[in-house]
Structure formats: C-alpha cells, structure tokens
C-alpha cells in the first residue's frame, strides 16, 4: 500500500512526517525552520473547497500548504 499524501487526509486526521523528499532546497529549509521535521505529528485542520490549500496544525501553530508544496512531505497516518 503506498504511503498517503497530505491531500489524501481529511480534517481531523492525524499523521507523522516520515521525511522530506528531495526537492527545492530553499523550500525544504523553510519547512524545517518552521518545525516540519521528521517525526513531528500533525493534524489536518481545514481543507479549502477545491482541496487547495490545506491547513495543518503542529507544534502549537497552524501552517497552510498548497498541494504542490505538500508533495515534499512523506507521511504516515497515526
């Protein structure tokens, strides 16, 4: 079974970041600086009507990601 993608999750679902895939180094660094690190557990707070963007809650703050940006996250359901 393939690992889920962030856009496959619904509001209220929780997941853990397994790793950040290779990609734009600057964007990876920004995510890491905001606390999106391997092992962190987050929950999906809201999803826009057409599914883009997606708001997640982690480490006592919320973060909004576009689908294309979220593809860098490799996650597993919790």
MDTraj code that builds the backbone (N, CA, C; nanometers):
import mdtraj as md
import numpy as np

residues = "UNK UNK UNK UNK UNK UNK UNK UNK UNK UNK UNK UNK UNK UNK UNK UNK UNK UNK UNK UNK UNK UNK UNK UNK UNK UNK UNK UNK UNK UNK UNK UNK UNK UNK UNK UNK UNK UNK UNK UNK UNK UNK UNK UNK UNK UNK UNK UNK UNK UNK UNK UNK UNK UNK UNK UNK UNK UNK UNK UNK UNK UNK UNK UNK UNK UNK UNK UNK UNK UNK UNK UNK UNK UNK UNK UNK UNK UNK".split()
xyz = np.array([
    [0.0849, -0.1179, 0.0000],
    [0.0000, 0.0000, 0.0000],
    [0.0895, 0.1242, 0.0000],
    [0.0670, 0.2153, -0.0936],
    [0.1508, 0.3355, -0.0989],
    [0.1251, 0.4249, 0.0218],
    [0.2267, 0.5011, 0.0581],
    [0.2090, 0.5914, 0.1719],
    [0.1138, 0.7034, 0.1323],
    [0.0345, 0.7512, 0.2282],
    [-0.0625, 0.8557, 0.1951],
    [0.0064, 0.9884, 0.1655],
    [-0.0642, 1.0717, 0.0947],
    [-0.0158, 1.2074, 0.0690],
    [-0.1008, 1.3010, 0.1541],
    [-0.0505, 1.4186, 0.1795],
    [-0.1226, 1.5137, 0.2630],
    [-0.2613, 1.5420, 0.2062],
    [-0.2719, 1.5539, 0.0763],
    [-0.4018, 1.5849, 0.0168],
    [-0.5024, 1.4696, 0.0267],
    [-0.4564, 1.3492, 0.0678],
    [-0.5476, 1.2368, 0.0882],
    [-0.6145, 1.2417, 0.2250],
    [-0.5644, 1.3263, 0.3150],
    [-0.6173, 1.3336, 0.4511],
    [-0.7357, 1.4292, 0.4578],
    [-0.8217, 1.4056, 0.5569],
    [-0.9395, 1.4888, 0.5780],
    [-0.9243, 1.5644, 0.7097],
    [-0.9992, 1.6720, 0.7291],
    [-0.9928, 1.7440, 0.8565],
    [-1.0149, 1.6492, 0.9741],
    [-0.9304, 1.6619, 1.0745],
    [-0.9368, 1.5743, 1.1914],
    [-0.8392, 1.4584, 1.1848],
    [-0.7911, 1.4231, 1.0654],
    [-0.6932, 1.3145, 1.0520],
    [-0.5583, 1.3591, 1.1059],
    [-0.4847, 1.2645, 1.1623],
    [-0.3504, 1.2931, 1.2131],
    [-0.2490, 1.2091, 1.1377],
    [-0.1291, 1.2619, 1.1253],
    [-0.0223, 1.1910, 1.0546],
    [0.1123, 1.2342, 1.1130],
    [0.2141, 1.1587, 1.0790],
    [0.3516, 1.1872, 1.1216],
    [0.4364, 1.2079, 0.9975],
    [0.5252, 1.3065, 1.0025],
    [0.6180, 1.3295, 0.8925],
    [0.7268, 1.2229, 0.9016],
    [0.7427, 1.1442, 0.7966],
    [0.8463, 1.0417, 0.7921],
    [0.9773, 1.1049, 0.7463],
    [0.9686, 1.1812, 0.6383],
    [1.0861, 1.2534, 0.5888],
    [1.0414, 1.3553, 0.4857],
    [1.1321, 1.4430, 0.4524],
    [1.1079, 1.5399, 0.3463],
    [1.1801, 1.4897, 0.2222],
    [1.1071, 1.4759, 0.1135],
    [1.1642, 1.4251, -0.0106],
    [1.2603, 1.5274, -0.0693],
    [1.3429, 1.4815, -0.1590],
    [1.4335, 1.5724, -0.2293],
    [1.3504, 1.6718, -0.3071],
    [1.3987, 1.7916, -0.3148],
    [1.3245, 1.8952, -0.3855],
    [1.3967, 2.0272, -0.3730],
    [1.3225, 2.1322, -0.3846],
    [1.3762, 2.2673, -0.3729],
    [1.4407, 2.2843, -0.2352],
    [1.5694, 2.3039, -0.2331],
    [1.6432, 2.3125, -0.1072],
    [1.5953, 2.4286, -0.0201],
    [1.5703, 2.5432, -0.0812],
    [1.5223, 2.6585, -0.0056],
    [1.3889, 2.6315, 0.0622],
    [1.2987, 2.5662, -0.0099],
    [1.1676, 2.5346, 0.0472],
    [1.1811, 2.4330, 0.1589],
    [1.2647, 2.3325, 0.1399],
    [1.2902, 2.2330, 0.2458],
    [1.3414, 2.3018, 0.3712],
    [1.4337, 2.3943, 0.3557],
    [1.4904, 2.4654, 0.4698],
    [1.3833, 2.5477, 0.5427],
    [1.2929, 2.6104, 0.4686],
    [1.1853, 2.6882, 0.5309],
    [1.0937, 2.5970, 0.6115],
    [1.0582, 2.4816, 0.5555],
    [0.9733, 2.3879, 0.6297],
    [1.0425, 2.3418, 0.7580],
    [1.1690, 2.3073, 0.7480],
    [1.2434, 2.2631, 0.8665],
    [1.2497, 2.3743, 0.9704],
    [1.2711, 2.4972, 0.9275],
    [1.2778, 2.6108, 1.0197],
    [1.1439, 2.6343, 1.0898],
    [1.0336, 2.5994, 1.0238],
    [0.9014, 2.6161, 1.0838],
    [0.8620, 2.4975, 1.1710],
    [0.9495, 2.3991, 1.1836],
    [0.9210, 2.2866, 1.2715],
    [0.8647, 2.1638, 1.2038],
    [0.8580, 2.1646, 1.0728],
    [0.8105, 2.0469, 0.9997],
    [0.9311, 1.9551, 0.9810],
    [0.9559, 1.8757, 1.0832],
    [1.0734, 1.7887, 1.0855],
    [1.0298, 1.6429, 1.0916],
    [1.1159, 1.5512, 1.0504],
    [1.0806, 1.4091, 1.0606],
    [1.0442, 1.3716, 1.2041],
    [0.9334, 1.2992, 1.2171],
    [0.8861, 1.2548, 1.3477],
    [0.7771, 1.3415, 1.4078],
    [0.7594, 1.4630, 1.3577],
    [0.6573, 1.5514, 1.4141],
    [0.5182, 1.5027, 1.3719],
    [0.4260, 1.5034, 1.4684],
    [0.2875, 1.4632, 1.4425],
    [0.2059, 1.5898, 1.4203],
    [0.1188, 1.5859, 1.3219],
    [0.0334, 1.6999, 1.2908],
    [-0.1080, 1.6512, 1.2650],
    [-0.2024, 1.7438, 1.2665],
    [-0.3395, 1.7098, 1.2301],
    [-0.3868, 1.8071, 1.1226],
    [-0.4754, 1.7600, 1.0397],
    [-0.5330, 1.8437, 0.9348],
    [-0.6455, 1.9243, 0.9981],
    [-0.6364, 2.0555, 0.9881],
    [-0.7352, 2.1452, 1.0475],
    [-0.8468, 2.1772, 0.9493],
    [-0.8079, 2.2226, 0.8305],
    [-0.9059, 2.2599, 0.7287],
    [-0.8526, 2.2289, 0.5904],
    [-0.9467, 2.2089, 0.4991],
    [-0.9127, 2.1908, 0.3580],
    [-1.0021, 2.2858, 0.2793],
    [-0.9437, 2.3624, 0.1893],
    [-1.0215, 2.4567, 0.1080],
    [-1.1223, 2.3805, 0.0216],
    [-1.2274, 2.4481, -0.0242],
    [-1.3339, 2.3812, -0.1009],
    [-1.2849, 2.2956, -0.2176],
    [-1.1851, 2.3393, -0.2898],
    [-1.1358, 2.2597, -0.4020],
    [-1.0113, 2.1804, -0.3649],
    [-0.9836, 2.1699, -0.2335],
    [-0.8739, 2.0877, -0.1863],
    [-0.7379, 2.1562, -0.1832],
    [-0.7328, 2.2827, -0.2144],
    [-0.6042, 2.3521, -0.2170],
    [-0.6259, 2.4957, -0.1708],
    [-0.5648, 2.5410, -0.0648],
    [-0.4607, 2.4791, 0.0177],
    [-0.5177, 2.3949, 0.1317],
    [-0.4254, 2.3362, 0.2078],
    [-0.4571, 2.2510, 0.3221],
    [-0.3926, 2.3132, 0.4453],
    [-0.4709, 2.3245, 0.5523],
    [-0.4179, 2.3813, 0.6767],
    [-0.3911, 2.2686, 0.7750],
    [-0.2688, 2.2669, 0.8299],
    [-0.2319, 2.1658, 0.9289],
    [-0.1948, 2.2357, 1.0595],
    [-0.2081, 2.1613, 1.1676],
    [-0.1740, 2.2132, 1.2991],
    [-0.0622, 2.1268, 1.3573],
    [0.0461, 2.1923, 1.3985],
    [0.1581, 2.1224, 1.4593],
    [0.2332, 2.2180, 1.5502],
    [0.2907, 2.1644, 1.6557],
    [0.3729, 2.2433, 1.7488],
    [0.3068, 2.3744, 1.7905],
    [0.1772, 2.3700, 1.8196],
    [0.1013, 2.4859, 1.8686],
    [0.0878, 2.6003, 1.7687],
    [0.0918, 2.5711, 1.6398],
    [0.0611, 2.6724, 1.5388],
    [0.0020, 2.6041, 1.4165],
    [-0.0554, 2.6847, 1.3290],
    [-0.1118, 2.6298, 1.2059],
    [-0.0279, 2.6743, 1.0874],
    [-0.0267, 2.5891, 0.9881],
    [0.0516, 2.6134, 0.8676],
    [-0.0354, 2.5765, 0.7487],
    [-0.0364, 2.6599, 0.6480],
    [-0.1153, 2.6344, 0.5278],
    [-0.0208, 2.6027, 0.4128],
    [-0.0471, 2.4882, 0.3477],
    [0.0382, 2.4422, 0.2381],
    [-0.0447, 2.4184, 0.1123],
    [0.0107, 2.4521, 0.0001],
    [-0.0517, 2.4171, -0.1281],
    [-0.0209, 2.2706, -0.1583],
    [-0.1038, 2.2090, -0.2411],
    [-0.0834, 2.0680, -0.2762],
    [0.0559, 2.0437, -0.3329],
    [0.0982, 2.1309, -0.4223],
    [0.2295, 2.1115, -0.4852],
    [0.3420, 2.1220, -0.3819],
    [0.3259, 2.2091, -0.2838],
    [0.4257, 2.2228, -0.1780],
    [0.4212, 2.1025, -0.0845],
    [0.3025, 2.0507, -0.0594],
    [0.2848, 1.9402, 0.0338],
    [0.3420, 1.8092, -0.0195],
    [0.3632, 1.7989, -0.1483],
    [0.4164, 1.6755, -0.2066],
    [0.5560, 1.6420, -0.1551],
    [0.6257, 1.7387, -0.0993],
    [0.7599, 1.7144, -0.0465],
    [0.7550, 1.6337, 0.0830],
    [0.6383, 1.6325, 0.1499],
    [0.6242, 1.5613, 0.2768],
    [0.5900, 1.4152, 0.2532],
    [0.6705, 1.3274, 0.3089],
    [0.6362, 1.1846, 0.3102],
    [0.5827, 1.1568, 0.4496],
    [0.4569, 1.1084, 0.4552],
    [0.3871, 1.0961, 0.5837],
    [0.3355, 0.9545, 0.6045],
    [0.2955, 0.9269, 0.7303],
    [0.2258, 0.8041, 0.7634],
    [0.1120, 0.8409, 0.8581],
    [-0.0003, 0.7736, 0.8447],
    [-0.1146, 0.8016, 0.9333],
    [-0.0819, 0.7593, 1.0747],
    [-0.1410, 0.8317, 1.1707],
    [-0.1234, 0.7999, 1.3129],
    [-0.2537, 0.7507, 1.3673],
])
top = md.Topology()
chain = top.add_chain()
for i, resn in enumerate(residues, 1):
    res = top.add_residue(resn, chain, resSeq=i)
    for name in ("N", "CA", "C"):
        top.add_atom(name, md.element.get_by_symbol(name[0]), res)
traj = md.Trajectory(xyz[None], top)
